[in-house]
Amino acid sequence: MSYITTARDANHRFSQLLRDAEAGQEIIITRNGKPVARLIPEPAPVKKVLTPEQEKSLAEAEAFARQPRTLAPWKFNRDEIYEDVLAKFDDK
């Protein structure tokens, strides 16, 4: 189902035209009696069908993301990590 409107009218009623397009209508916009644009509804998104392997991987990733995470306490301070580097500077 479609209808025609002028550019001036489309400018004044743009929100209504968007609602009409969402409802499935096609709107043809004219200037000086000549069609210049069409406002058409966006097609519904197609849901991608996953393979069984993809479904399994997705489920594993979602389960991993839900696991609580804790940070391990630091076992070394900065000086202990760079002890050998610092020793080289001390030797010079």
N, C-alpha and C positions, 0 to 999 in steps of 0.2 A: 504494500500500500504506500503511495507516495502523494505528495502535494507540492505545489509551486508557491514560492513567496518571493517578494522583491528584496533587494539588498537592504533597502532602508528598513523594511519591516523585520528582516532577519537581524539587523543591528539592534533594534528595539526589543525584540523578543528572543534573544539568543538563548537564554536559560530554558525557555519553553521549547525551543527547537531541539536543544540537547536532550530534554526529557522525552520528546517525541521520537528522537533517533534511538534512545535507549529502549523505548517501547517497540522498536522494530520498523518504524516508518522511515522512508527515504524522502528527503526534502531537497528540492531543486531550487536554487537561488538564482534569480534573474537580475540583470541590470539593463535598463532601457528595453525591456521585453525579450532579451536574449539570455538563454541559460549560460551562467558563468561558473557555477559550482554545484556540487552535490554533497549533501550531508547524509552519510549512510551509517547504519548501525555497525558497531564492531562485532565481528563474529565471535561466538563463544569460544573460549580457549579449549583446546583438545587435551584431555588428560593422557599423558604418555603411559603406555603399558610397559611395565618392567618385566624383564626375563626373571626366571627363578633365581639365577645367580645374583642379579642386581637387587632383587628383593632381599636376599640373604645379606648381602653387603650393606644395604641400607639399614636393615634391622640391627646388624652388628655395630655400625657407626652410631646409630641412635642410642643403643645400649651403652656404648663406651662414653658418649657425651653425657649421659645421665649419672655416671659414676662420680662419687665425691673425690675431690682431689686434695691432697695434702702435700705441702712442701717438706722435703726432708730437711732436718736441721743441718746447718753448715757444720762440717767436721773440721774445717781448717779456717784460720783467719788469713788475711792477705799476706802477712809476713811468712807464714808457713807455706803458703802456695808458692811464693816466689823466693823461697829460701836459697835455692841454688843460684838464682840470678843475683840476689843480694850478696851472696858469698863471693861471686866474681868481682863485684864492685868493691867489696871490702879488701880483696886481695891486691887491688891496684894501688 
